[in-house]
Amino acid sequence: ASSTSLLEDVKAALTKDKASRWPSTQMKSAKEEAGRSISSIIGEMRAASNDARRAREGEERVAASELSRVTEDLLSRMTKVVEASQEADEMKKDPIQGPILGFHRMAVTAKLRILGEDKAGWMLIGGSFLLGAVLASFFLLEIFTSWRCRLSS
């Protein structure tokens, strides 16, 4: 009987005052506010993590493109060195073709500088200029005569 009366006393104490029920409305609202705050903080952390990942991916992409560019540059330099060494061997074998191959390998500005040092070079440059001017004049004359030509209907 004592356990039954104790149980009834506990039930009466719990049902006696509904305002003192656990959890109270204040506690429920505090719990909901804390849940919303945690959700917003998790969202911000997720956004920051995504931004950091995108930044790393961008940096990795830039680094990969830079590495490929440097590799291609190194490969082209090595190819030029190999070709130059092969041409040097060819120049040593043939004394007549060696200087011609060396001249062909030179840059255009270096070739013009060599041509500009003597009278024959200046004559060659001047002749090339005059020949170009004559050919351009013939081309312009052809265009002019084709404009003046009209079909009669």
Buried (B, 14 or more C-beta within 10 A) or exposed (E): EEEEEEEEEEEEEEEEEEEEEEEEEEEEEEEEEEEEEEEEEEEEEEEEEEEEEEEEEEEEEEEEEEEEEEEEEEEEEEEEEEEEEEBBEEBEEEEEEBEEEEEEEEEEEEEEEEBEEEEEBEEEEEEEEEEEEEEEEEEEEEEEEEEEEEEEE
